[in-house]
Amino acid sequence: MASKISILNTIDNVIEYAKPLLDKYEVYVYIEYRDSGKVWHTLLENNIKEIDINESYSCFFLSTKLIDVSQKISFYSDEIYGYTIEGTGGREDGDNIEQTALRMISKTPEKNIKSFFNALLNMLKKDADYDKGVYSGAGTFYKDIFYLKSMGQSKIFWFDFKRKDKPIKITG
């Protein structure tokens, strides 16, 4: 079983793409924000347009467990991590797009979150609009990164906006 999915696309596009699977497996989307040492989470109520990627955006989580975000929580806690996928990146700045990475937190995940993760991976593999394999840096090839073919030549992709060293190159 794969434990990570990397997609060269924005967070809102990835969530929109996964929407049918989010509904099918009853997966909730939580956005984490950090500002001046404070951490807070927002539950995305089935409205992709609610995603606010601002300077406080930290990451996001996909969970089959409905969590009360008004309480102080950690998605890495023993009660939650088995139900959760961590998502990072997905920012967009003009023609620059940061990779969106999804990582299964637990080595023994709950059945529905594992099924959702595998279904998303299979959907990406079978989708003719997506391809796999990119280059970065001294010709280093990353064979497991998905990208939307239509964005390949029109956008500049980065692994992480915080460390813009060498852009990711799409060769297809």
C-alpha positions as CSV (number, residue, x, y, z in Angstrom):
1,M,0.0,0.0,0.0
2,A,1.3,3.5,-0.9
3,S,1.5,5.9,2.0
4,K,2.0,9.1,0.0
5,I,0.4,10.7,-3.0
6,S,2.0,13.8,-4.7
7,I,0.1,15.9,-7.1
8,L,1.2,19.0,-8.9
9,N,-2.1,20.9,-8.5
10,T,-3.6,23.4,-6.1
11,I,-5.3,22.3,-2.9
12,D,-8.8,23.5,-4.1
13,N,-8.4,21.6,-7.4
14,V,-7.3,18.4,-5.6
15,I,-10.2,18.6,-3.1
16,E,-12.7,19.3,-5.9
17,Y,-11.2,16.4,-7.9
18,A,-11.6,14.1,-4.9
19,K,-15.1,15.3,-4.0
20,P,-17.0,12.2,-5.2
21,L,-14.7,10.0,-3.1
22,L,-14.9,12.4,-0.1
23,D,-18.7,11.9,-0.2
24,K,-18.6,8.2,-0.8
25,Y,-16.2,7.4,2.1
26,E,-17.6,10.2,4.4
27,V,-14.3,12.1,4.6
28,Y,-14.2,15.5,6.3
29,V,-11.7,18.2,5.2
30,Y,-10.0,20.3,7.9
31,I,-7.7,23.3,7.2
32,E,-5.0,24.2,9.7
33,Y,-3.9,27.8,10.3
34,R,-1.0,29.0,12.4
35,D,-0.4,32.6,13.5
36,S,1.7,34.0,16.3
37,G,2.0,30.6,18.0
38,K,-1.7,29.9,17.8
39,V,-3.0,26.9,15.9
40,W,-6.6,26.6,14.9
41,H,-8.6,24.3,12.5
42,T,-11.6,25.0,10.3
43,L,-13.9,22.2,9.1
44,L,-14.7,22.6,5.4
45,E,-18.4,22.1,5.1
46,N,-18.6,20.6,1.6
47,N,-17.8,23.9,0.0
48,I,-14.5,24.0,-1.8
49,K,-14.8,27.8,-2.2
50,E,-14.4,28.1,1.6
51,I,-10.7,27.2,1.4
52,D,-8.8,30.3,2.4
53,I,-5.1,29.9,1.5
54,N,-3.6,33.0,3.2
55,E,-0.3,33.6,5.1
56,S,-1.7,31.7,8.1
57,Y,-2.5,28.5,6.1
58,S,-0.3,25.7,7.4
59,C,-1.7,22.4,6.0
60,F,-4.9,20.4,5.8
61,F,-6.2,17.0,7.0
62,L,-8.7,14.5,5.6
63,S,-10.4,12.4,8.2
64,T,-13.3,9.9,8.4
65,K,-13.8,11.1,12.0
66,L,-15.9,14.2,12.6
67,I,-14.0,16.4,15.0
68,D,-15.1,19.3,17.1
69,V,-12.7,22.0,15.9
70,S,-13.8,24.4,18.7
71,Q,-11.7,22.3,21.0
72,K,-7.9,22.2,21.0
73,I,-7.0,19.2,19.0
74,S,-4.1,17.4,17.3
75,F,-4.6,15.2,14.3
76,Y,-1.5,13.3,15.4
77,S,-3.1,12.3,18.7
78,D,-3.8,8.6,19.4
79,E,-7.6,9.0,19.1
80,I,-7.5,10.7,15.7
81,Y,-4.4,9.8,13.6
82,G,-5.7,6.4,12.5
83,Y,-8.6,8.1,10.8
84,T,-6.5,10.8,9.1
85,I,-4.5,11.8,6.1
86,E,-2.2,14.8,6.3
87,G,-2.1,17.2,3.3
88,T,0.6,19.8,2.7
89,G,1.2,22.4,0.1
90,G,-1.2,23.3,-2.7
91,R,-0.7,27.0,-2.7
92,E,-0.9,29.1,-5.9
93,D,0.9,32.4,-6.6
94,G,0.4,33.7,-10.1
95,D,1.9,31.1,-12.4
96,N,3.6,29.2,-9.5
97,I,2.0,26.2,-8.0
98,E,3.2,24.2,-5.0
99,Q,2.9,20.5,-5.0
100,T,0.0,19.0,-2.9
101,A,1.2,16.0,-0.9
102,L,-1.1,13.6,0.9
103,R,0.4,11.3,3.5
104,M,-1.3,8.5,5.4
105,I,-0.3,9.2,9.1
106,S,-0.9,5.8,10.5
107,K,0.7,2.6,9.5
108,T,-2.5,0.8,10.4
109,P,-5.2,3.2,9.2
110,E,-9.0,2.9,9.7
111,K,-10.7,1.0,6.9
112,N,-12.6,3.9,5.3
113,I,-9.7,6.3,5.2
114,K,-7.5,3.6,3.8
115,S,-10.1,2.8,1.1
116,F,-10.5,6.6,0.3
117,F,-6.7,6.9,-0.1
118,N,-6.4,3.9,-2.4
119,A,-9.5,4.9,-4.4
120,L,-7.9,8.4,-5.0
121,L,-4.6,6.8,-6.0
122,N,-6.4,4.5,-8.5
123,M,-8.5,7.3,-9.8
124,L,-5.4,9.4,-10.6
125,K,-3.7,6.4,-12.2
126,K,-6.6,5.7,-14.5
127,D,-7.4,9.4,-15.4
128,A,-6.2,10.2,-18.9
129,D,-5.9,13.9,-17.9
130,Y,-3.2,13.1,-15.4
131,D,0.3,11.7,-16.0
132,K,3.2,10.7,-13.8
133,G,6.9,11.5,-13.6
134,V,8.7,14.8,-13.4
135,Y,12.2,16.2,-13.3
136,S,13.8,18.6,-10.8
137,G,17.3,19.8,-10.1
138,A,20.3,18.1,-11.7
139,G,18.0,16.0,-13.9
140,T,16.6,14.1,-10.9
141,F,13.5,12.0,-11.9
142,Y,10.6,11.6,-9.6
143,K,8.5,8.9,-11.1
144,D,5.5,8.9,-8.6
145,I,4.4,12.6,-8.9
146,F,1.1,13.1,-10.7
147,Y,0.5,16.2,-12.8
148,L,-2.5,17.5,-14.8
149,K,-1.3,17.5,-18.4
150,S,-3.2,20.7,-19.3
151,M,-1.1,22.6,-16.7
152,G,2.2,21.1,-17.7
153,Q,3.6,23.9,-19.9
154,S,1.6,26.9,-18.5
155,K,2.6,26.8,-14.8
156,I,5.8,26.7,-12.8
157,F,5.8,23.9,-10.2
158,W,7.6,23.8,-6.9
159,F,8.0,21.1,-4.2
160,D,7.6,23.8,-1.5
161,F,7.1,27.5,-1.7
162,K,9.3,28.0,1.4
163,R,12.3,26.4,-0.4
164,K,12.2,27.6,-4.0
165,D,15.4,26.2,-5.2
166,K,14.9,24.5,-8.6
167,P,11.5,24.3,-10.2
168,I,9.9,21.0,-11.2
169,K,10.0,20.3,-14.9
170,I,7.2,18.6,-16.8
171,T,8.6,16.9,-19.9
172,G,5.3,15.5,-21.3
